[in-house]
Amino acid sequence: MQFLDPDHPFFRRPASRWATALLPLAWGGFEVWAGDPGWGVLFIAAGVYAFWMLILKGPAGGSE
């Protein structure tokens, strides 16, 4: 079992994969802008990991 499984049925749609990757990055940017870099780094790291797993690596069956 992976922490973030790109083959899970929820991530079949590309929009779900992109939203899961980009929303933490946006929220991390907001946290840094709001003056809380600790939370910002945490959310940016989660977004980078999600982007790597869901967009760059992608599902085993390939993208639709």
PDBQT receptor file of N, H, CA, C and O in Angstrom, charges set to zero:
ATOM      1  N   MET A   1       0.842  -1.187   0.000  1.00  0.00    +0.000 N 
ATOM      2  CA  MET A   1       0.000   0.000   0.000  1.00  0.00    +0.000 C 
ATOM      3  C   MET A   1       0.884   1.247   0.000  1.00  0.00    +0.000 C 
ATOM      4  O   MET A   1       1.790   1.386   0.822  1.00  0.00    +0.000 OA
ATOM      5  N   GLN A   2       0.603   2.135  -0.927  1.00  0.00    +0.000 N 
ATOM      6  H   GLN A   2      -0.133   2.022  -1.594  1.00  0.00    +0.000 HD
ATOM      7  CA  GLN A   2       1.366   3.366  -1.036  1.00  0.00    +0.000 C 
ATOM      8  C   GLN A   2       0.660   4.495  -0.296  1.00  0.00    +0.000 C 
ATOM      9  O   GLN A   2      -0.543   4.439  -0.041  1.00  0.00    +0.000 OA
ATOM     10  N   PHE A   3       1.430   5.511   0.037  1.00  0.00    +0.000 N 
ATOM     11  H   PHE A   3       2.408   5.557  -0.170  1.00  0.00    +0.000 HD
ATOM     12  CA  PHE A   3       0.853   6.690   0.676  1.00  0.00    +0.000 C 
ATOM     13  C   PHE A   3      -0.108   7.404  -0.271  1.00  0.00    +0.000 C 
ATOM     14  O   PHE A   3      -1.179   7.849   0.142  1.00  0.00    +0.000 OA
ATOM     15  N   LEU A   4       0.273   7.511  -1.523  1.00  0.00    +0.000 N 
ATOM     16  H   LEU A   4       1.143   7.150  -1.858  1.00  0.00    +0.000 HD
ATOM     17  CA  LEU A   4      -0.554   8.139  -2.558  1.00  0.00    +0.000 C 
ATOM     18  C   LEU A   4      -0.506   7.224  -3.775  1.00  0.00    +0.000 C 
ATOM     19  O   LEU A   4       0.498   7.189  -4.487  1.00  0.00    +0.000 OA
ATOM     20  N   ASP A   5      -1.578   6.491  -4.015  1.00  0.00    +0.000 N 
ATOM     21  H   ASP A   5      -2.393   6.519  -3.437  1.00  0.00    +0.000 HD
ATOM     22  CA  ASP A   5      -1.620   5.468  -5.059  1.00  0.00    +0.000 C 
ATOM     23  C   ASP A   5      -2.210   6.042  -6.345  1.00  0.00    +0.000 C 
ATOM     24  O   ASP A   5      -3.413   6.297  -6.402  1.00  0.00    +0.000 OA
ATOM     25  N   PRO A   6      -1.389   6.253  -7.383  1.00  0.00    +0.000 N 
ATOM     26  CA  PRO A   6      -1.916   6.820  -8.625  1.00  0.00    +0.000 C 
ATOM     27  C   PRO A   6      -2.870   5.880  -9.360  1.00  0.00    +0.000 C 
ATOM     28  O   PRO A   6      -3.582   6.318 -10.263  1.00  0.00    +0.000 OA
ATOM     29  N   ASP A   7      -2.898   4.604  -8.993  1.00  0.00    +0.000 N 
ATOM     30  H   ASP A   7      -2.319   4.248  -8.259  1.00  0.00    +0.000 HD
ATOM     31  CA  ASP A   7      -3.792   3.639  -9.635  1.00  0.00    +0.000 C 
ATOM     32  C   ASP A   7      -5.148   3.531  -8.941  1.00  0.00    +0.000 C 
ATOM     33  O   ASP A   7      -5.992   2.743  -9.368  1.00  0.00    +0.000 OA
ATOM     34  N   HIS A   8      -5.370   4.300  -7.889  1.00  0.00    +0.000 N 
ATOM     35  H   HIS A   8      -4.684   4.939  -7.542  1.00  0.00    +0.000 HD
ATOM     36  CA  HIS A   8      -6.661   4.286  -7.198  1.00  0.00    +0.000 C 
ATOM     37  C   HIS A   8      -7.736   4.833  -8.144  1.00  0.00    +0.000 C 
ATOM     38  O   HIS A   8      -7.469   5.756  -8.913  1.00  0.00    +0.000 OA
ATOM     39  N   PRO A   9      -8.948   4.268  -8.094  1.00  0.00    +0.000 N 
ATOM     40  CA  PRO A   9     -10.014   4.728  -9.006  1.00  0.00    +0.000 C 
ATOM     41  C   PRO A   9     -10.312   6.230  -8.923  1.00  0.00    +0.000 C 
ATOM     42  O   PRO A   9     -10.749   6.822  -9.910  1.00  0.00    +0.000 OA
ATOM     43  N   PHE A  10     -10.083   6.850  -7.770  1.00  0.00    +0.000 N 
ATOM     44  H   PHE A  10      -9.728   6.370  -6.968  1.00  0.00    +0.000 HD
ATOM     45  CA  PHE A  10     -10.328   8.287  -7.641  1.00  0.00    +0.000 C 
ATOM     46  C   PHE A  10      -9.475   9.096  -8.617  1.00  0.00    +0.000 C 
ATOM     47  O   PHE A  10      -9.902  10.151  -9.087  1.00  0.00    +0.000 OA
ATOM     48  N   PHE A  11      -8.283   8.612  -8.920  1.00  0.00    +0.000 N 
ATOM     49  H   PHE A  11      -7.937   7.755  -8.539  1.00  0.00    +0.000 HD
ATOM     50  CA  PHE A  11      -7.343   9.360  -9.757  1.00  0.00    +0.000 C 
ATOM     51  C   PHE A  11      -7.413   8.970 -11.229  1.00  0.00    +0.000 C 
ATOM     52  O   PHE A  11      -6.490   9.283 -11.980  1.00  0.00    +0.000 OA
ATOM     53  N   ARG A  12      -8.474   8.297 -11.666  1.00  0.00    +0.000 N 
ATOM     54  H   ARG A  12      -9.224   8.043 -11.055  1.00  0.00    +0.000 HD
ATOM     55  CA  ARG A  12      -8.620   7.959 -13.088  1.00  0.00    +0.000 C 
ATOM     56  C   ARG A  12      -8.740   9.212 -13.945  1.00  0.00    +0.000 C 
ATOM     57  O   ARG A  12      -8.143   9.307 -15.017  1.00  0.00    +0.000 OA
ATOM     58  N   ARG A  13      -9.521  10.169 -13.456  1.00  0.00    +0.000 N 
ATOM     59  H   ARG A  13     -10.006  10.091 -12.585  1.00  0.00    +0.000 HD
ATOM     60  CA  ARG A  13      -9.709  11.416 -14.211  1.00  0.00    +0.000 C 
ATOM     61  C   ARG A  13      -8.491  12.321 -14.043  1.00  0.00    +0.000 C 
ATOM     62  O   ARG A  13      -8.020  12.521 -12.923  1.00  0.00    +0.000 OA
ATOM     63  N   PRO A  14      -7.981  12.867 -15.137  1.00  0.00    +0.000 N 
ATOM     64  CA  PRO A  14      -6.838  13.784 -15.030  1.00  0.00    +0.000 C 
ATOM     65  C   PRO A  14      -7.126  15.001 -14.149  1.00  0.00    +0.000 C 
ATOM     66  O   PRO A  14      -6.221  15.501 -13.481  1.00  0.00    +0.000 OA
ATOM     67  N   ALA A  15      -8.365  15.481 -14.137  1.00  0.00    +0.000 N 
ATOM     68  H   ALA A  15      -9.101  15.074 -14.680  1.00  0.00    +0.000 HD
ATOM     69  CA  ALA A  15      -8.690  16.650 -13.308  1.00  0.00    +0.000 C 
ATOM     70  C   ALA A  15      -8.482  16.351 -11.830  1.00  0.00    +0.000 C 
ATOM     71  O   ALA A  15      -8.038  17.222 -11.082  1.00  0.00    +0.000 OA
ATOM     72  N   SER A  16      -8.791  15.150 -11.404  1.00  0.00    +0.000 N 
ATOM     73  H   SER A  16      -9.152  14.442 -12.012  1.00  0.00    +0.000 HD
ATOM     74  CA  SER A  16      -8.577  14.770 -10.001  1.00  0.00    +0.000 C 
ATOM     75  C   SER A  16      -7.091  14.734  -9.670  1.00  0.00    +0.000 C 
ATOM     76  O   SER A  16      -6.677  15.160  -8.591  1.00  0.00    +0.000 OA
ATOM     77  N   ARG A  17      -6.295  14.226 -10.599  1.00  0.00    +0.000 N 
ATOM     78  H   ARG A  17      -6.632  13.881 -11.475  1.00  0.00    +0.000 HD
ATOM     79  CA  ARG A  17      -4.849  14.173 -10.357  1.00  0.00    +0.000 C 
ATOM     80  C   ARG A  17      -4.256  15.579 -10.294  1.00  0.00    +0.000 C 
ATOM     81  O   ARG A  17      -3.453  15.878  -9.410  1.00  0.00    +0.000 OA
ATOM     82  N   TRP A  18      -4.652  16.444 -11.232  1.00  0.00    +0.000 N 
ATOM     83  H   TRP A  18      -5.305  16.201 -11.950  1.00  0.00    +0.000 HD
ATOM     84  CA  TRP A  18      -4.122  17.809 -11.247  1.00  0.00    +0.000 C 
ATOM     85  C   TRP A  18      -4.554  18.592 -10.011  1.00  0.00    +0.000 C 
ATOM     86  O   TRP A  18      -3.747  19.312  -9.424  1.00  0.00    +0.000 OA
ATOM     87  N   ALA A  19      -5.815  18.460  -9.612  1.00  0.00    +0.000 N 
ATOM     88  H   ALA A  19      -6.470  17.875 -10.089  1.00  0.00    +0.000 HD
ATOM     89  CA  ALA A  19      -6.296  19.188  -8.432  1.00  0.00    +0.000 C 
ATOM     90  C   ALA A  19      -5.571  18.729  -7.174  1.00  0.00    +0.000 C 
ATOM     91  O   ALA A  19      -5.214  19.548  -6.327  1.00  0.00    +0.000 OA
ATOM     92  N   THR A  20      -5.354  17.421  -7.050  1.00  0.00    +0.000 N 
ATOM     93  H   THR A  20      -5.644  16.756  -7.739  1.00  0.00    +0.000 HD
ATOM     94  CA  THR A  20      -4.666  16.890  -5.874  1.00  0.00    +0.000 C 
ATOM     95  C   THR A  20      -3.219  17.352  -5.831  1.00  0.00    +0.000 C 
ATOM     96  O   THR A  20      -2.646  17.479  -4.749  1.00  0.00    +0.000 OA
ATOM     97  N   ALA A  21      -2.624  17.604  -6.978  1.00  0.00    +0.000 N 
ATOM     98  H   ALA A  21      -3.090  17.501  -7.857  1.00  0.00    +0.000 HD
ATOM     99  CA  ALA A  21      -1.240  18.065  -7.013  1.00  0.00    +0.000 C 
ATOM    100  C   ALA A  21      -1.124  19.582  -6.842  1.00  0.00    +0.000 C 
ATOM    101  O   ALA A  21      -0.205  20.059  -6.176  1.00  0.00    +0.000 OA
ATOM    102  N   LEU A  22      -2.046  20.339  -7.436  1.00  0.00    +0.000 N 
ATOM    103  H   LEU A  22      -2.793  19.951  -7.977  1.00  0.00    +0.000 HD
ATOM    104  CA  LEU A  22      -1.890  21.796  -7.457  1.00  0.00    +0.000 C 
ATOM    105  C   LEU A  22      -2.460  22.513  -6.238  1.00  0.00    +0.000 C 
ATOM    106  O   LEU A  22      -1.926  23.543  -5.826  1.00  0.00    +0.000 OA
ATOM    107  N   LEU A  23      -3.524  21.991  -5.660  1.00  0.00    +0.000 N 
ATOM    108  H   LEU A  23      -3.957  21.154  -5.995  1.00  0.00    +0.000 HD
ATOM    109  CA  LEU A  23      -4.116  22.678  -4.503  1.00  0.00    +0.000 C 
ATOM    110  C   LEU A  23      -3.161  22.776  -3.308  1.00  0.00    +0.000 C 
ATOM    111  O   LEU A  23      -3.087  23.846  -2.702  1.00  0.00    +0.000 OA
ATOM    112  N   PRO A  24      -2.427  21.719  -2.935  1.00  0.00    +0.000 N 
ATOM    113  CA  PRO A  24      -1.464  21.902  -1.839  1.00  0.00    +0.000 C 
ATOM    114  C   PRO A  24      -0.358  22.897  -2.175  1.00  0.00    +0.000 C 
ATOM    115  O   PRO A  24       0.115  23.617  -1.297  1.00  0.00    +0.000 OA
ATOM    116  N   LEU A  25       0.056  22.942  -3.442  1.00  0.00    +0.000 N 
ATOM    117  H   LEU A  25      -0.328  22.357  -4.156  1.00  0.00    +0.000 HD
ATOM    118  CA  LEU A  25       1.076  23.925  -3.827  1.00  0.00    +0.000 C 
ATOM    119  C   LEU A  25       0.548  25.348  -3.676  1.00  0.00    +0.000 C 
ATOM    120  O   LEU A  25       1.249  26.229  -3.178  1.00  0.00    +0.000 OA
ATOM    121  N   ALA A  26      -0.687  25.566  -4.107  1.00  0.00    +0.000 N 
ATOM    122  H   ALA A  26      -1.257  24.850  -4.512  1.00  0.00    +0.000 HD
ATOM    123  CA  ALA A  26      -1.290  26.894  -3.966  1.00  0.00    +0.000 C 
ATOM    124  C   ALA A  26      -1.470  27.257  -2.499  1.00  0.00    +0.000 C 
ATOM    125  O   ALA A  26      -1.199  28.389  -2.097  1.00  0.00    +0.000 OA
ATOM    126  N   TRP A  27      -1.923  26.303  -1.707  1.00  0.00    +0.000 N 
ATOM    127  H   TRP A  27      -2.143  25.384  -2.034  1.00  0.00    +0.000 HD
ATOM    128  CA  TRP A  27      -2.122  26.582  -0.282  1.00  0.00    +0.000 C 
ATOM    129  C   TRP A  27      -0.786  26.849   0.410  1.00  0.00    +0.000 C 
ATOM    130  O   TRP A  27      -0.700  27.708   1.288  1.00  0.00    +0.000 OA
ATOM    131  N   GLY A  28       0.243  26.122   0.021  1.00  0.00    +0.000 N 
ATOM    132  H   GLY A  28       0.174  25.425  -0.692  1.00  0.00    +0.000 HD
ATOM    133  CA  GLY A  28       1.572  26.366   0.582  1.00  0.00    +0.000 C 
ATOM    134  C   GLY A  28       2.077  27.756   0.237  1.00  0.00    +0.000 C 
ATOM    135  O   GLY A  28       2.680  28.427   1.076  1.00  0.00    +0.000 OA
ATOM    136  N   GLY A  29       1.834  28.192  -0.994  1.00  0.00    +0.000 N 
ATOM    137  H   GLY A  29       1.345  27.648  -1.675  1.00  0.00    +0.000 HD
ATOM    138  CA  GLY A  29       2.205  29.553  -1.371  1.00  0.00    +0.000 C 
ATOM    139  C   GLY A  29       1.460  30.591  -0.558  1.00  0.00    +0.000 C 
ATOM    140  O   GLY A  29       2.031  31.605  -0.158  1.00  0.00    +0.000 OA
ATOM    141  N   PHE A  30       0.176  30.336  -0.313  1.00  0.00    +0.000 N 
ATOM    142  H   PHE A  30      -0.288  29.513  -0.639  1.00  0.00    +0.000 HD
ATOM    143  CA  PHE A  30      -0.607  31.246   0.522  1.00  0.00    +0.000 C 
ATOM    144  C   PHE A  30      -0.056  31.295   1.942  1.00  0.00    +0.000 C 
ATOM    145  O   PHE A  30       0.050  32.373   2.527  1.00  0.00    +0.000 OA
ATOM    146  N   GLU A  31       0.293  30.146   2.498  1.00  0.00    +0.000 N 
ATOM    147  H   GLU A  31       0.206  29.270   2.023  1.00  0.00    +0.000 HD
ATOM    148  CA  GLU A  31       0.826  30.111   3.867  1.00  0.00    +0.000 C 
ATOM    149  C   GLU A  31       2.132  30.897   3.970  1.00  0.00    +0.000 C 
ATOM    150  O   GLU A  31       2.343  31.631   4.935  1.00  0.00    +0.000 OA
ATOM    151  N   VAL A  32       3.000  30.745   2.984  1.00  0.00    +0.000 N 
ATOM    152  H   VAL A  32       2.829  30.149   2.200  1.00  0.00    +0.000 HD
ATOM    153  CA  VAL A  32       4.253  31.505   2.990  1.00  0.00    +0.000 C 
ATOM    154  C   VAL A  32       3.956  32.991   2.874  1.00  0.00    +0.000 C 
ATOM    155  O   VAL A  32       4.551  33.804   3.582  1.00  0.00    +0.000 OA
ATOM    156  N   TRP A  33       3.033  33.350   1.981  1.00  0.00    +0.000 N 
ATOM    157  H   TRP A  33       2.550  32.689   1.406  1.00  0.00    +0.000 HD
ATOM    158  CA  TRP A  33       2.660  34.754   1.802  1.00  0.00    +0.000 C 
ATOM    159  C   TRP A  33       2.049  35.327   3.079  1.00  0.00    +0.000 C 
ATOM    160  O   TRP A  33       2.271  36.494   3.401  1.00  0.00    +0.000 OA
ATOM    161  N   ALA A  34       1.282  34.513   3.807  1.00  0.00    +0.000 N 
ATOM    162  H   ALA A  34       1.102  33.565   3.545  1.00  0.00    +0.000 HD
ATOM    163  CA  ALA A  34       0.625  34.970   5.030  1.00  0.00    +0.000 C 
ATOM    164  C   ALA A  34       1.587  35.035   6.215  1.00  0.00    +0.000 C 
ATOM    165  O   ALA A  34       1.202  35.482   7.295  1.00  0.00    +0.000 OA
ATOM    166  N   GLY A  35       2.822  34.600   6.030  1.00  0.00    +0.000 N 
ATOM    167  H   GLY A  35       3.135  34.237   5.152  1.00  0.00    +0.000 HD
ATOM    168  CA  GLY A  35       3.811  34.737   7.088  1.00  0.00    +0.000 C 
ATOM    169  C   GLY A  35       4.004  33.504   7.940  1.00  0.00    +0.000 C 
ATOM    170  O   GLY A  35       4.539  33.606   9.044  1.00  0.00    +0.000 OA
ATOM    171  N   ASP A  36       3.588  32.340   7.469  1.00  0.00    +0.000 N 
ATOM    172  H   ASP A  36       3.153  32.257   6.572  1.00  0.00    +0.000 HD
ATOM    173  CA  ASP A  36       3.774  31.106   8.225  1.00  0.00    +0.000 C 
ATOM    174  C   ASP A  36       4.545  30.101   7.371  1.00  0.00    +0.000 C 
ATOM    175  O   ASP A  36       3.955  29.191   6.788  1.00  0.00    +0.000 OA
ATOM    176  N   PRO A  37       5.869  30.270   7.300  1.00  0.00    +0.000 N 
ATOM    177  CA  PRO A  37       6.653  29.429   6.402  1.00  0.00    +0.000 C 
ATOM    178  C   PRO A  37       6.693  27.955   6.803  1.00  0.00    +0.000 C 
ATOM    179  O   PRO A  37       6.922  27.103   5.945  1.00  0.00    +0.000 OA
ATOM    180  N   GLY A  38       6.482  27.633   8.054  1.00  0.00    +0.000 N 
ATOM    181  H   GLY A  38       6.296  28.326   8.751  1.00  0.00    +0.000 HD
ATOM    182  CA  GLY A  38       6.479  26.232   8.477  1.00  0.00    +0.000 C 
ATOM    183  C   GLY A  38       5.388  25.433   7.782  1.00  0.00    +0.000 C 
ATOM    184  O   GLY A  38       5.645  24.380   7.198  1.00  0.00    +0.000 OA
ATOM    185  N   TRP A  39       4.149  25.960   7.855  1.00  0.00    +0.000 N 
ATOM    186  H   TRP A  39       3.940  26.815   8.329  1.00  0.00    +0.000 HD
ATOM    187  CA  TRP A  39       3.037  25.304   7.168  1.00  0.00    +0.000 C 
ATOM    188  C   TRP A  39       3.216  25.370   5.660  1.00  0.00    +0.000 C 
ATOM    189  O   TRP A  39       2.840  24.444   4.940  1.00  0.00    +0.000 OA
ATOM    190  N   GLY A  40       3.791  26.469   5.186  1.00  0.00    +0.000 N 
ATOM    191  H   GLY A  40       4.096  27.221   5.771  1.00  0.00    +0.000 HD
ATOM    192  CA  GLY A  40       4.018  26.605   3.756  1.00  0.00    +0.000 C 
ATOM    193  C   GLY A  40       4.937  25.524   3.216  1.00  0.00    +0.000 C 
ATOM    194  O   GLY A  40       4.652  24.916   2.184  1.00  0.00    +0.000 OA
ATOM    195  N   VAL A  41       6.033  25.287   3.907  1.00  0.00    +0.000 N 
ATOM    196  H   VAL A  41       6.264  25.781   4.745  1.00  0.00    +0.000 HD
ATOM    197  CA  VAL A  41       6.968  24.245   3.475  1.00  0.00    +0.000 C 
ATOM    198  C   VAL A  41       6.303  22.877   3.524  1.00  0.00    +0.000 C 
ATOM    199  O   VAL A  41       6.517  22.053   2.635  1.00  0.00    +0.000 OA
ATOM    200  N   LEU A  42       5.502  22.628   4.547  1.00  0.00    +0.000 N 
ATOM    201  H   LEU A  42       5.328  23.298   5.269  1.00  0.00    +0.000 HD
ATOM    202  CA  LEU A  42       4.813  21.343   4.667  1.00  0.00    +0.000 C 
ATOM    203  C   LEU A  42       3.865  21.109   3.487  1.00  0.00    +0.000 C 
ATOM    204  O   LEU A  42       3.884  20.038   2.882  1.00  0.00    +0.000 OA
ATOM    205  N   PHE A  43       3.041  22.101   3.159  1.00  0.00    +0.000 N 
ATOM    206  H   PHE A  43       3.026  22.972   3.651  1.00  0.00    +0.000 HD
ATOM    207  CA  PHE A  43       2.092  21.944   2.060  1.00  0.00    +0.000 C 
ATOM    208  C   PHE A  43       2.795  21.913   0.704  1.00  0.00    +0.000 C 
ATOM    209  O   PHE A  43       2.377  21.176  -0.188  1.00  0.00    +0.000 OA
ATOM    210  N   ILE A  44       3.846  22.694   0.540  1.00  0.00    +0.000 N 
ATOM    211  H   ILE A  44       4.187  23.293   1.265  1.00  0.00    +0.000 HD
ATOM    212  CA  ILE A  44       4.584  22.665  -0.723  1.00  0.00    +0.000 C 
ATOM    213  C   ILE A  44       5.248  21.307  -0.917  1.00  0.00    +0.000 C 
ATOM    214  O   ILE A  44       5.256  20.778  -2.028  1.00  0.00    +0.000 OA
ATOM    215  N   ALA A  45       5.802  20.738   0.146  1.00  0.00    +0.000 N 
ATOM    216  H   ALA A  45       5.796  21.167   1.049  1.00  0.00    +0.000 HD
ATOM    217  CA  ALA A  45       6.394  19.398   0.042  1.00  0.00    +0.000 C 
ATOM    218  C   ALA A  45       5.338  18.360  -0.322  1.00  0.00    +0.000 C 
ATOM    219  O   ALA A  45       5.594  17.478  -1.143  1.00  0.00    +0.000 OA
ATOM    220  N   ALA A  46       4.151  18.457   0.283  1.00  0.00    +0.000 N 
ATOM    221  H   ALA A  46       3.943  19.174   0.949  1.00  0.00    +0.000 HD
ATOM    222  CA  ALA A  46       3.065  17.528  -0.060  1.00  0.00    +0.000 C 
ATOM    223  C   ALA A  46       2.646  17.702  -1.515  1.00  0.00    +0.000 C 
ATOM    224  O   ALA A  46       2.374  16.717  -2.201  1.00  0.00    +0.000 OA
ATOM    225  N   GLY A  47       2.590  18.939  -1.990  1.00  0.00    +0.000 N 
ATOM    226  H   GLY A  47       2.811  19.739  -1.433  1.00  0.00    +0.000 HD
ATOM    227  CA  GLY A  47       2.227  19.192  -3.378  1.00  0.00    +0.000 C 
ATOM    228  C   GLY A  47       3.266  18.684  -4.362  1.00  0.00    +0.000 C 
ATOM    229  O   GLY A  47       2.920  18.156  -5.419  1.00  0.00    +0.000 OA
ATOM    230  N   VAL A  48       4.535  18.841  -4.019  1.00  0.00    +0.000 N 
ATOM    231  H   VAL A  48       4.816  19.270  -3.161  1.00  0.00    +0.000 HD
ATOM    232  CA  VAL A  48       5.604  18.339  -4.885  1.00  0.00    +0.000 C 
ATOM    233  C   VAL A  48       5.541  16.817  -4.962  1.00  0.00    +0.000 C 
ATOM    234  O   VAL A  48       5.691  16.241  -6.040  1.00  0.00    +0.000 OA
ATOM    235  N   TYR A  49       5.317  16.164  -3.817  1.00  0.00    +0.000 N 
ATOM    236  H   TYR A  49       5.195  16.633  -2.942  1.00  0.00    +0.000 HD
ATOM    237  CA  TYR A  49       5.193  14.705  -3.807  1.00  0.00    +0.000 C 
ATOM    238  C   TYR A  49       3.990  14.260  -4.634  1.00  0.00    +0.000 C 
ATOM    239  O   TYR A  49       4.093  13.313  -5.414  1.00  0.00    +0.000 OA
ATOM    240  N   ALA A  50       2.853  14.931  -4.470  1.00  0.00    +0.000 N 
ATOM    241  H   ALA A  50       2.770  15.699  -3.836  1.00  0.00    +0.000 HD
ATOM    242  CA  ALA A  50       1.657  14.579  -5.238  1.00  0.00    +0.000 C 
ATOM    243  C   ALA A  50       1.891  14.817  -6.727  1.00  0.00    +0.000 C 
ATOM    244  O   ALA A  50       1.469  14.006  -7.551  1.00  0.00    +0.000 OA
ATOM    245  N   PHE A  51       2.554  15.908  -7.083  1.00  0.00    +0.000 N 
ATOM    246  H   PHE A  51       2.897  16.567  -6.413  1.00  0.00    +0.000 HD
ATOM    247  CA  PHE A  51       2.849  16.185  -8.491  1.00  0.00    +0.000 C 
ATOM    248  C   PHE A  51       3.741  15.096  -9.075  1.00  0.00    +0.000 C 
ATOM    249  O   PHE A  51       3.524  14.641 -10.198  1.00  0.00    +0.000 OA
ATOM    250  N   TRP A  52       4.735  14.685  -8.315  1.00  0.00    +0.000 N 
ATOM    251  H   TRP A  52       4.911  15.055  -7.403  1.00  0.00    +0.000 HD
ATOM    252  CA  TRP A  52       5.634  13.626  -8.778  1.00  0.00    +0.000 C 
ATOM    253  C   TRP A  52       4.874  12.320  -8.990  1.00  0.00    +0.000 C 
ATOM    254  O   TRP A  52       5.014  11.682 -10.034  1.00  0.00    +0.000 OA
ATOM    255  N   MET A  53       4.067  11.918  -8.001  1.00  0.00    +0.000 N 
ATOM    256  H   MET A  53       3.953  12.435  -7.153  1.00  0.00    +0.000 HD
ATOM    257  CA  MET A  53       3.372  10.630  -8.072  1.00  0.00    +0.000 C 
ATOM    258  C   MET A  53       2.240  10.630  -9.094  1.00  0.00    +0.000 C 
ATOM    259  O   MET A  53       2.068   9.645  -9.812  1.00  0.00    +0.000 OA
ATOM    260  N   LEU A  54       1.471  11.704  -9.176  1.00  0.00    +0.000 N 
ATOM    261  H   LEU A  54       1.611  12.504  -8.592  1.00  0.00    +0.000 HD
ATOM    262  CA  LEU A  54       0.249  11.697  -9.979  1.00  0.00    +0.000 C 
ATOM    263  C   LEU A  54       0.428  12.241 -11.390  1.00  0.00    +0.000 C 
ATOM    264  O   LEU A  54      -0.269  11.806 -12.306  1.00  0.00    +0.000 OA
ATOM    265  N   ILE A  55       1.340  13.179 -11.581  1.00  0.00    +0.000 N 
ATOM    266  H   ILE A  55       1.906  13.533 -10.836  1.00  0.00    +0.000 HD
ATOM    267  CA  ILE A  55       1.489  13.810 -12.890  1.00  0.00    +0.000 C 
ATOM    268  C   ILE A  55       2.720  13.261 -13.620  1.00  0.00    +0.000 C 
ATOM    269  O   ILE A  55       2.604  12.772 -14.743  1.00  0.00    +0.000 OA
ATOM    270  N   LEU A  56       3.877  13.337 -13.000  1.00  0.00    +0.000 N 
ATOM    271  H   LEU A  56       3.971  13.735 -12.087  1.00  0.00    +0.000 HD
ATOM    272  CA  LEU A  56       5.101  12.909 -13.678  1.00  0.00    +0.000 C 
ATOM    273  C   LEU A  56       5.194  11.391 -13.796  1.00  0.00    +0.000 C 
ATOM    274  O   LEU A  56       5.455  10.865 -14.877  1.00  0.00    +0.000 OA
ATOM    275  N   LYS A  57       4.982  10.692 -12.691  1.00  0.00    +0.000 N 
ATOM    276  H   LYS A  57       4.769  11.120 -11.813  1.00  0.00    +0.000 HD
ATOM    277  CA  LYS A  57       5.035   9.230 -12.714  1.00  0.00    +0.000 C 
ATOM    278  C   LYS A  57       3.737   8.666 -13.284  1.00  0.00    +0.000 C 
ATOM    279  O   LYS A  57       3.765   7.821 -14.179  1.00  0.00    +0.000 OA
ATOM    280  N   GLY A  58       2.625   9.123 -12.779  1.00  0.00    +0.000 N 
ATOM    281  H   GLY A  58       2.602   9.809 -12.053  1.00  0.00    +0.000 HD
ATOM    282  CA  GLY A  58       1.310   8.776 -13.306  1.00  0.00    +0.000 C 
ATOM    283  C   GLY A  58       0.858   7.358 -13.011  1.00  0.00    +0.000 C 
ATOM    284  O   GLY A  58       1.589   6.573 -12.407  1.00  0.00    +0.000 OA
ATOM    285  N   PRO A  59      -0.358   7.036 -13.445  1.00  0.00    +0.000 N 
ATOM    286  CA  PRO A  59      -0.885   5.691 -13.237  1.00  0.00    +0.000 C 
ATOM    287  C   PRO A  59      -0.131   4.663 -14.081  1.00  0.00    +0.000 C 
ATOM    288  O   PRO A  59       0.475   5.002 -15.097  1.00  0.00    +0.000 OA
ATOM    289  N   ALA A  60      -0.178   3.409 -13.648  1.00  0.00    +0.000 N 
ATOM    290  H   ALA A  60      -0.671   3.133 -12.823  1.00  0.00    +0.000 HD
ATOM    291  CA  ALA A  60       0.543   2.341 -14.350  1.00  0.00    +0.000 C 
ATOM    292  C   ALA A  60      -0.013   2.112 -15.749  1.00  0.00    +0.000 C 
ATOM    293  O   ALA A  60       0.731   1.741 -16.657  1.00  0.00    +0.000 OA
ATOM    294  N   GLY A  61      -1.320   2.331 -15.934  1.00  0.00    +0.000 N 
ATOM    295  H   GLY A  61      -1.924   2.632 -15.197  1.00  0.00    +0.000 HD
ATOM    296  CA  GLY A  61      -1.944   2.106 -17.232  1.00  0.00    +0.000 C 
ATOM    297  C   GLY A  61      -1.698   3.223 -18.222  1.00  0.00    +0.000 C 
ATOM    298  O   GLY A  61      -2.092   3.107 -19.383  1.00  0.00    +0.000 OA
ATOM    299  N   GLY A  62      -1.067   4.286 -17.808  1.00  0.00    +0.000 N 
ATOM    300  H   GLY A  62      -0.747   4.381 -16.865  1.00  0.00    +0.000 HD
ATOM    301  CA  GLY A  62      -0.837   5.438 -18.679  1.00  0.00    +0.000 C 
ATOM    302  C   GLY A  62      -1.943   6.460 -18.539  1.00  0.00    +0.000 C 
ATOM    303  O   GLY A  62      -2.985   6.179 -17.947  1.00  0.00    +0.000 OA
ATOM    304  N   SER A  63      -1.723   7.631 -19.073  1.00  0.00    +0.000 N 
ATOM    305  H   SER A  63      -0.877   7.859 -19.554  1.00  0.00    +0.000 HD
ATOM    306  CA  SER A  63      -2.705   8.706 -18.983  1.00  0.00    +0.000 C 
ATOM    307  C   SER A  63      -3.796   8.509 -20.021  1.00  0.00    +0.000 C 
ATOM    308  O   SER A  63      -3.584   7.864 -21.048  1.00  0.00    +0.000 OA
ATOM    309  N   GLU A  64      -4.969   9.072 -19.744  1.00  0.00    +0.000 N 
ATOM    310  H   GLU A  64      -5.142   9.596 -18.910  1.00  0.00    +0.000 HD
ATOM    311  CA  GLU A  64      -6.100   8.944 -20.660  1.00  0.00    +0.000 C 
ATOM    312  C   GLU A  64      -6.019   9.973 -21.759  1.00  0.00    +0.000 C 
ATOM    313  O   GLU A  64      -6.889  10.018 -22.628  1.00  0.00    +0.000 OA
TER     314      GLU A  64
